[in-house]
Amino acid sequence: MSSVTRADTASIQLLCSLQKNLAETQHQITWHGKSDALFAAAKTLGVQDFLALSEQ
């Protein structure tokens, strides 16, 4: 994840769709690394908690 330098609305929507589908089967995305760009984009859209992203 630390290689992500830009994230647009379409990519965040795709991640939300993946997260929703995984949740239906009791699974979740496991993030490795940190991306300020991804977190900022998700926060702008208000989905950082849904995607289980943290600033740290």
C-alpha positions in Angstrom: 0.0 0.0 0.0 2.9 2.4 0.6 3.5 2.6 -3.2 0.1 4.3 -3.6 0.7 8.0 -4.4 -2.7 8.9 -5.9 -6.2 7.7 -5.4 -9.3 8.9 -7.3 -13.0 8.5 -6.5 -13.3 5.4 -8.8 -10.5 3.5 -7.0 -12.1 4.3 -3.6 -15.5 3.1 -4.9 -13.9 -0.1 -6.1 -12.3 -0.7 -2.7 -15.6 0.0 -1.0 -17.3 -2.5 -3.2 -14.6 -5.1 -2.4 -14.9 -4.4 1.3 -18.7 -4.7 1.2 -18.5 -8.1 -0.6 -15.8 -9.4 1.7 -17.9 -8.3 4.8 -20.8 -10.5 3.5 -18.6 -13.5 3.9 -17.1 -12.5 7.3 -13.8 -11.3 5.7 -12.0 -8.0 5.4 -9.2 -6.2 3.6 -5.9 -6.5 5.3 -3.8 -3.4 4.7 0.0 -3.6 4.6 2.0 -0.4 4.7 0.6 3.2 4.7 -0.5 5.6 2.0 -1.2 9.2 2.9 -2.8 9.7 -0.5 -5.2 6.7 -0.1 -6.1 7.8 3.4 -6.8 11.4 2.3 -8.9 10.3 -0.6 -11.0 8.0 1.6 -11.3 10.6 4.3 -12.5 13.2 1.8 -15.3 10.7 0.8 -16.0 9.8 4.4 -15.2 6.1 4.0 -11.9 5.7 5.9 -13.6 3.9 8.8 -15.5 1.7 6.4 -12.3 0.7 4.7 -10.5 0.3 8.1 -7.8 2.8 7.1 -5.9 4.7 9.7 -3.6 7.7 9.6 -0.8 5.8 11.3 
